[in-house]
Amino acid sequence: MNEVEPIKDLAKIGLMKDVLARGKFGKYNVLLFTTGINTAYRISDLISLKLSDVLGIHRKKIRVKERLIMKEQKTSKNNSVILTKNCRKRFRLLLKNNTQHGM
């Protein structure tokens, strides 16, 4: 089995985001990448996320949750991670964009 190392070079991370941002699903791809590198979740877990996993209602407004709680598919373990400000910002932007153009 090959060993996988995290990308630590910020320039490479920025380049990856630029490449992912191209195309029809660019914002979604960047969101998945950003969430993945900040949470260490597998892509299979990330693509199974539902809006209810990420969004909640606080004071009658829809908000992006600060904590993501999910059951990992491969290990069946419950896991909880704090979403970074950058991740929450990306979720808000995607939500705002989708609500303006019909979700």
Secondary structure, 3 states (H helix, E strand, C coil): CCCCCCCCCHHHHHHHHHHHHCCCCHHHHHHHHHHHHHHCCCHHHHCCCCHHHHEEEECCEEEECCEEEEECCCCCCEEEEECCHHHHHHHHHHHHHHHHCCC
